[in-house]
Each structure stands twice: as C-alpha cells, then as structure tokens.
C-alpha cells in the first residue's frame, strides 16, 4: 500500500482548515491545518498562461469579487483578486507546497480542465513537486485520465478516483452537447478506473451502498461536516475529508 499512513488514520482537512476570516484553499487555511496536524485536501488547476494555482471552482465568482472562468485569467490578473474580502490571494501551487513544507501530506485533487491532457497536467505537477522532496501526497480527480496518467509517470504515488451518485447537470460537463450520455456513464467509469488505481474517494451521503462495500481498496468519504456524520461513516470507509468542525 503506497498511501501515506497519515492519510489513512488522520481526518483530512477539506481545502485546508478554513473558517470565518480564513478562506478555503488559502495559505492561511493550509498553515492552520499543518499546525493542527491535519492532512490537507486541496485543488489544483491551470491559469490561462498555464501556471498552476490552487482553486476549487471553475469561475472566480463565488470566492472573489471578480467574475469569469479561472482558465480565462493569466496569472498576473488572477493574483489581483482577493479571497472572500480578506488579504488572502489565490495561491500558486508552489506557495501551497512552501507553506505546508512537508509537515502534513497533501490529498491533491486535479480539477477537470477541458482540452488539458492527463500527461500535460501530470508533468506540470511533477515539475513543481520535484522542488519539494519532503512532500508526502496522493492524487485524485473526477476526470479518469488525470490520475491514470499520473500513475503511469509515478507508479509509487497513490492515485485514486473521486465519485458521487447524484443528479448531474450540463454545467458539470462544461456544457457538452452529450452531457447526458457522459452523466450516465460517469459512475461506471469511476468505479472501473478506481479498481485499477489505489483508492476511491466518494460522496459521504452515498455511504453505505453495495457498490461501495464491494470496492476492495481504500475508501475516503467527502465532505463530512459534523461529528455525528463522521461517526455514522466510520464502519463504511477508511477515512473522512472534513470541514466546518475539527474531528
């Protein structure tokens, strides 16, 4: 098993240890998680000029006072924005790694980016990660091509699939004209890919289920928002990804 041990036995802070005044996926949230000994789950994507930044949403609208797709911003313009009215900026991936400084592992979600191949994003990430030899990490994504490509380049790194049984919308598939077909196939593709990788990270409300019980490898549950929900999930998964409380 090549999943870092702490990712199996210590709850994982969703987008860092964020709270009022400490935005999600900010350097302050990463510092708070590392100081508290919690592994960090975070998100990475490209800017327009192919710089790696840490940001969850496809658009900047919810988390900043700007508007538009993250992929439409060059890095310099993106860095002018502030997170939730604080002094925190959208971090570079390298800044995230510098802040955590190997103190806790990363569970790194590669966001789905139309037109970006698995090999392209995997190579870009590995180039940055090479500067931080103390880093312990695992990689996951909803896009099967990304963890699969990463695993080919780094067989020693734990890679897994994200999944959820939910009602999808056209927006979930970036406006694809065949989004309904993709939505129908996605759960099946997720499970088949996960069986070839190292772990499965699934929506907490979908536990328990026969499908998840049958998955033979490591299982995470996201996103858990209370101690009561954490207790309910304990028999069904190996670890939780949490926010809004400290387990």
C-alpha positions as CSV (number, residue, x, y, z in Angstrom):
1,X,0.0,0.0,0.0
2,X,1.6,3.3,-1.1
3,X,-1.0,5.7,0.5
4,X,0.7,7.8,3.2
5,X,-0.2,6.3,6.6
6,X,-1.4,9.6,7.9
7,X,-4.0,9.8,5.1
8,X,-5.5,6.6,6.5
9,X,-5.6,7.4,10.1
10,X,-6.0,11.2,10.5
11,X,-9.0,13.1,9.2
12,X,-8.2,15.2,6.1
13,X,-9.0,19.0,6.1
14,X,-11.1,19.9,3.1
15,X,-9.4,22.8,1.3
16,X,-7.4,23.4,4.4
17,X,-8.6,24.3,7.9
18,X,-10.8,27.2,6.9
19,X,-13.3,29.2,8.9
20,X,-14.7,32.8,9.1
21,X,-11.9,35.1,8.0
22,X,-9.7,32.2,6.8
23,X,-10.9,31.3,3.3
24,X,-10.8,27.9,1.8
25,X,-7.7,27.0,-0.3
26,X,-5.8,29.9,1.2
27,X,-2.3,29.9,2.6
28,X,-3.8,30.7,6.0
29,X,-6.0,27.7,5.8
30,X,-3.1,25.5,4.8
31,X,-1.0,26.8,7.7
32,X,-3.8,26.2,10.2
33,X,-4.2,22.6,9.0
34,X,-0.5,21.9,9.1
35,X,-0.2,23.4,12.7
36,X,-3.0,21.2,13.8
37,X,-1.6,18.1,12.3
38,X,-4.3,17.6,9.7
39,X,-3.5,16.4,6.2
40,X,-4.7,18.9,3.5
41,X,-7.1,18.2,0.7
42,X,-6.8,20.8,-2.0
43,X,-7.4,21.6,-5.6
44,X,-5.1,22.5,-8.5
45,X,-5.7,23.8,-12.0
46,X,-4.1,25.9,-14.8
47,X,-4.4,29.6,-15.4
48,X,-4.7,30.9,-19.0
49,X,-0.9,31.0,-19.2
50,X,-0.6,27.5,-17.8
51,X,0.5,28.4,-14.3
52,X,-0.6,26.1,-11.5
53,X,-2.9,27.6,-8.9
54,X,-4.9,26.3,-6.0
55,X,-8.6,27.0,-6.5
56,X,-11.7,24.8,-6.5
57,X,-14.3,26.5,-8.7
58,X,-14.3,26.8,-12.4
59,X,-15.0,30.5,-12.0
60,X,-13.8,33.1,-9.6
61,X,-17.3,34.5,-8.9
62,X,-18.1,32.7,-5.6
63,X,-14.7,33.2,-3.8
64,X,-13.6,36.6,-5.1
65,X,-15.1,40.0,-6.2
66,X,-14.1,39.1,-9.8
67,X,-16.1,37.3,-12.5
68,X,-15.2,34.8,-15.1
69,X,-13.5,31.4,-15.7
70,X,-10.3,30.8,-13.9
71,X,-8.9,29.5,-17.2
72,X,-9.5,32.9,-18.8
73,X,-7.2,34.7,-16.4
74,X,-3.5,35.0,-16.8
75,X,-1.7,34.6,-13.5
76,X,-0.9,38.3,-13.1
77,X,-4.6,39.2,-13.4
78,X,-5.7,36.3,-11.1
79,X,-3.3,37.5,-8.4
80,X,-5.0,40.9,-8.2
81,X,-8.1,39.2,-6.8
82,X,-8.7,38.6,-3.1
83,X,-10.4,35.7,-1.4
84,X,-13.7,36.4,0.4
85,X,-12.8,40.1,1.1
86,X,-9.6,39.1,3.0
87,X,-6.0,39.9,2.2
88,X,-5.5,36.3,1.0
89,X,-4.8,35.7,-2.7
90,X,-5.4,32.7,-4.9
91,X,-2.2,30.7,-4.1
92,X,0.3,29.3,-6.6
93,X,0.6,25.6,-6.2
94,X,4.3,26.2,-5.3
95,X,3.2,28.5,-2.5
96,X,0.9,25.9,-1.1
97,X,3.8,23.4,-1.0
98,X,6.1,26.0,0.6
99,X,3.5,26.7,3.3
100,X,2.9,23.1,4.2
101,X,6.6,22.4,4.0
102,X,6.2,18.7,4.3
103,X,4.6,18.9,7.7
104,X,1.5,17.0,6.7
105,X,0.6,15.1,3.5
106,X,-1.5,16.5,0.6
107,X,-4.5,14.9,-1.0
108,X,-4.3,16.7,-4.3
109,X,-7.4,17.0,-6.5
110,X,-6.7,17.8,-10.1
111,X,-9.7,19.7,-11.4
112,X,-11.3,18.7,-14.7
113,X,-10.0,21.1,-17.4
114,X,-11.3,20.7,-21.0
115,X,-8.5,20.4,-23.5
116,X,-5.9,19.6,-20.9
117,X,-4.5,16.0,-21.3
118,X,-3.6,13.8,-18.4
119,X,0.1,13.8,-19.3
120,X,0.3,17.6,-19.6
121,X,-1.1,18.2,-16.1
122,X,0.8,15.3,-14.6
123,X,4.1,16.5,-16.0
124,X,3.4,20.1,-14.8
125,X,2.6,18.9,-11.3
126,X,5.6,16.7,-11.1
127,X,7.9,19.5,-12.2
128,X,6.7,21.6,-9.2
129,X,6.7,18.7,-6.7
130,X,10.3,17.9,-7.6
131,X,11.3,21.0,-5.8
132,X,9.8,19.7,-2.5
133,X,11.4,16.3,-1.8
134,X,9.9,16.1,1.7
135,X,6.3,16.2,0.3
136,X,4.1,13.2,1.0
137,X,1.0,13.2,-1.2
138,X,-1.7,11.3,-3.1
139,X,-3.6,12.4,-6.2
140,X,-7.3,12.2,-7.1
141,X,-9.7,13.5,-9.7
142,X,-13.2,13.2,-11.1
143,X,-11.5,13.0,-14.6
144,X,-10.2,9.5,-15.0
145,X,-7.5,10.5,-17.5
146,X,-5.7,12.5,-14.8
147,X,-4.9,10.0,-12.0
148,X,-4.3,7.3,-14.6
149,X,-1.7,9.5,-16.4
150,X,-0.1,10.4,-13.1
151,X,0.1,6.8,-12.1
152,X,1.9,5.9,-15.3
153,X,4.5,8.6,-14.7
154,X,4.8,7.9,-10.9
155,X,3.8,4.3,-10.1
156,X,5.0,4.8,-6.5
157,X,2.4,7.6,-5.8
158,X,-1.1,6.7,-4.6
159,X,-3.7,7.8,-7.2
160,X,-7.5,7.5,-7.0
161,X,-10.9,8.4,-8.3
162,X,-13.4,10.8,-7.0
163,X,-17.1,9.9,-7.4
164,X,-20.6,10.6,-6.4
165,X,-24.1,9.2,-7.1
166,X,-26.0,12.4,-7.8
167,X,-28.1,14.3,-10.3
168,X,-25.7,15.9,-12.8
169,X,-26.3,19.0,-14.8
170,X,-25.0,20.2,-18.2
171,X,-22.7,22.6,-16.2
172,X,-21.0,19.7,-14.6
173,X,-19.7,18.7,-18.0
174,X,-18.7,22.2,-19.2
175,X,-21.8,22.5,-21.5
176,X,-21.0,19.4,-23.5
177,X,-23.8,18.6,-26.0
178,X,-23.6,15.0,-25.0
179,X,-23.6,15.7,-21.2
180,X,-26.5,13.3,-20.5
181,X,-24.5,10.4,-22.0
182,X,-21.5,11.3,-20.0
183,X,-23.5,11.6,-16.8
184,X,-25.0,8.1,-17.3
185,X,-21.5,6.6,-17.9
186,X,-19.6,8.5,-15.3
187,X,-20.4,6.3,-12.2
188,X,-19.5,3.2,-14.1
189,X,-16.3,4.7,-15.4
190,X,-15.4,6.0,-12.0
191,X,-15.6,2.5,-10.4
192,X,-13.9,0.7,-13.2
193,X,-11.0,3.2,-13.1
194,X,-10.8,3.1,-9.3
195,X,-10.3,-0.6,-9.3
196,X,-7.1,-0.1,-11.4
197,X,-5.8,2.6,-9.1
198,X,-5.2,2.7,-5.3
199,X,-8.3,4.3,-3.7
200,X,-11.8,5.7,-4.1
201,X,-13.0,9.0,-2.7
202,X,-16.8,9.1,-2.7
203,X,-19.6,11.5,-1.6
204,X,-20.4,10.9,2.0
205,X,-24.2,10.8,1.6
206,X,-23.8,7.8,-0.8
207,X,-22.5,5.6,2.1
208,X,-23.4,2.8,2.7
209,X,-24.1,1.1,-0.6
210,X,-23.5,-2.3,-2.0
211,X,-21.3,-0.8,-4.7
212,X,-19.1,0.9,-2.3
213,X,-18.9,-2.0,0.1
214,X,-17.7,-4.2,-2.8
215,X,-14.8,-1.9,-3.6
216,X,-11.8,-3.8,-2.3
217,X,-9.3,-1.0,-1.7
218,X,-9.1,2.2,0.4
219,X,-12.2,4.4,0.6
220,X,-12.5,8.0,1.6
221,X,-15.7,9.9,2.3
222,X,-16.2,13.6,1.3
223,X,-17.2,16.2,2.6
224,X,-18.1,15.4,6.2
225,X,-19.5,18.4,8.2
226,X,-20.2,17.1,11.7
227,X,-19.0,14.7,14.3
228,X,-22.3,12.8,14.0
229,X,-21.8,12.2,10.3
230,X,-18.2,11.1,10.9
231,X,-19.4,8.6,13.5
232,X,-22.1,7.3,11.1
233,X,-19.5,6.8,8.3
234,X,-16.8,5.1,10.4
235,X,-18.0,1.5,9.6
236,X,-18.0,2.1,5.9
237,X,-14.8,4.0,4.9
238,X,-11.2,4.2,5.9
239,X,-11.1,8.0,6.4
240,X,-13.0,11.2,6.0
241,X,-12.4,14.5,4.4
242,X,-14.0,17.2,6.6
243,X,-14.8,20.8,7.1
244,X,-16.8,23.0,9.5
245,X,-15.6,21.1,12.6
246,X,-12.5,19.5,14.0
247,X,-12.8,15.7,14.4
